Amino acid sequence: MSPTDSLHSDSPSRRPPTPAKDLESGIPRPDPQAARSPTSSQHSRRASSTKSDLPWNPSHPCYPHPNPHIPLASPLHGSTRIIRIPRDWMVAGDLAPTFSNTYPEILEPWVSEADFRMLIKGVNEGLVGAFSPYGWRVWMDAVLGVATGWIWEDLGFAGIKSKVKGVETCIEQWNGQRRNGFEKEDVELTKAIPLRRTGYLCLDIQIPDPHVGMVDEADAPGDERVDGGTEPATL
């Protein structure tokens, strides 16, 4: 066989190695351009269905909780509910208590999305400014507190106390601004609860009872029953 014939030979020893058999090329990987479109579409579908996939229980953002800020003997205890806005640790971490700006759609008859976001923005900005450890006022309050045996803070001269009071004033003003354009009954029942009542763990918004409660256990999916559903399953 001539050298020319050997170059054009189709024998396996003369053909260049394929990527699947070439150990130096590593493990073959799929084309990222081909896989990018399905992945992004699946991600968007998962993001859009996240809210609808949440189970209906007290951890749901739209779940109406019983009102713990009203005495049990008061008529408002049965006619009002609480929508709890949870903490959002992505805003300022653990430096300040901040709250989620995700709008619970159950508030729509009484609180618009613009009013809700205005409340959350004002509260979060005020709390970050009050609890942030950075700033000359924080160091001045610390020095004066030590020098006066903490009398400086007891007298209410510390900057954090005045700023926290400003946040409470912001909530009161928000409650007052909502009195325009709403029925008197709904205005009296709908309001934001002061943060000192919840220990800054959540922001409670009081609304009239929407008559939406827990799903009946008999209709809950996955409930194993026997005898046509008349008797609960026993182990």
N, C-alpha and C positions, 0 to 999 in steps of 0.2 A: 504494500500500500504506500502510495506516494505521500509526502508531507501535505500536499494540497488536499488530498482525499481525507487525510486524518483530521484536518482542521474542520472540514464540513461533515464529519462523521456525526451520526446521531446516537452514538453509544453513550450510556449514562456517565461514563468516566470523563467524557469530553464536554458535556453540557454544563453551563454555569449552574451553581446550586440555587435552588428556589428558596425564597424567604422562609418557607415553612420548614425546610430541612437545613438551613444554614444556622448553626449554633451561635455564630458571632453576631447575627442580626437580632438575636433575642426573641422573645415571645411575640408572635404576630398580634397586632392590635387593630381594632376596627377603625374605620375612617371617622375622625371626629366630626366632619361636616355632615356625614350621613346620620350620625346619632344625635346631633345637636337639636334638630327640629323636633323629633318625638319627645326628647327629654324636656325641652322647654314647654311643650304643649301639655305634657303630663303634669309638670310642676304648676302650671297655671290652673289646670283642672283641680289639682289637689288644694291649691290656695283658695279657689273660689268655693269649694265644697267643705272647707274646714269648719266654717261657722255652722253650716247646716248639719254637719256630722256630730256636733257636740251633743252629748246626752242631756236630756232635760232634767236637771237636778239643781240643787242649790249652788253648784259651781258654775252654772250657765250664766253668762253676762246679763241675760234678760229675765232671769228668774225673780219673781216678786217675793221678797222675804217678809215675814211678819215684822211689824213695827216694834222694835224694842225700846224706842224713845218715847213711847206713850204709855201711861198707866193702863193696866189691864181693865180697870173699871171704866175707862174713858170710851165714849162711842167711837172716837177716832181709831182706836186700836183695831177694830174690826172693819173699818171703812177705808183704811190706808195701808199701803205696802211700801217696802223699801227696795230700791234698786241700788245695789252696791257696786261702786266703781273700784276695782282692785288697784293695788300698787303696781307701778311700772318701774322695774329696776333698770331699764335700759336708758332712762333719761339722765339720771345722775348717780346711778349705782346705789351705794349705801351712804352717800354723803348727805342726802336729804330725802325725806319721804315725798315721792311724786306719784301721780296717778295716771292711769291709762286714759288716752283720748279716744278709745274705740267707742263709737256711739251705739248705745243699746237702742234698738229700734222700738222697743216697747215704750220708750219715752216720747215717741212722736206726737201723740195727741196733746201732750202738755208741755214738752220742752223740745224746741227745734234743735237741729244739729248745730246750727251756728251759735245759738245760746249755750249749748252744752260745751262746745269747744272753747268758747270765750271763757267760761267758768274754769275749765281745766287749765287753760293757758295762764290765767291770772293766778290760780292757786299754785301751780307748779313753779312759776317764776318767783312768786313770793316766798315759797318754801326753800327753794334753792338759794335765794339771797339771804334767807334767815339762818339756815343751817350750814352753809358752806364754811369750812374752816379757813379759807383763804381771804385775806383782807386785813387792812390796818385796824379796823374797828374791833375785830375779834381779838387781836393781840392786846389792844388797849383795854378792852373789858377784862381780859385775863389778868393783866398787870394790876389794874385798879381793884379787881376783886380780891387778889391776894393781899394787896397793900391795905385794904380796908376791912380785912376779915370777912369778905363776902357781903358786907353791908351794901356795897355798890349794886349787887344783883338783887338783894332783898328789897331795896328801894325802887326797883324796876328801871334802873338807868341803863341796863345792858341792852346792846343793840338787838340781840336776838328776840328779846321780849317785845320790843316795839314792832319788829318786823312780823312776828307771829300774830300780834294783835292786828296788824295791817291785813294779814291774810283773812282773819275772821271778819274784818270790816268789808273786805272784798266779797265774801260770801253773803253778808247781809245786804250789801248793795245789789248783788245779783238777784237776790230774792225780792228786793224792792222794785227793781226794774221790770220784773216779769208781771207786775200787777197791772200793767197797761195792755189792754187788748184781750184780756182773758175774763172768763166768768168769775164772779166773786167766790163761788164755792170751790172752783178748781184752784184759784189762787191761794186760798187758805189751806188747801190740802197739799199743794205742790210746793216744795221748797227743798233747799240743800241744808243738811244737818251740819252744825259746827263740828269741826274736826276734833275738838277736845272731847266730844261725846263718843267718838270712835277710837280715840287713842292714836290717830293718824295711821291706823291700819287700813282703812278704806274710806272712801267718800260716799256717804249715804245720801240718796235723793229720795225724798218722800213723795209719793204720788197716790191718787185715788186707786182703790182696789180695781185692777183690770179684770178680775174674776178669771184669772189663769193660775192654775195650781199644779200640783204634782200629778203625774200620769197615774191612772188607776193601776194598782198592782195586778189586777186581773187581766188588764189589757197590755201589760208590759211584755215585750218580746223576750223569749228565752225562759218563760215561766213554765216549768215542767209540772203538768197536772195529769191526773188519771181520772177515770170514770167520766169522760166527757168534759173535764174541766170543772167538775163540782167539788172535787177533793184535791187538796195539795198533795204532791208526791212526797212520800216518806222514804227515808233511806234505811 
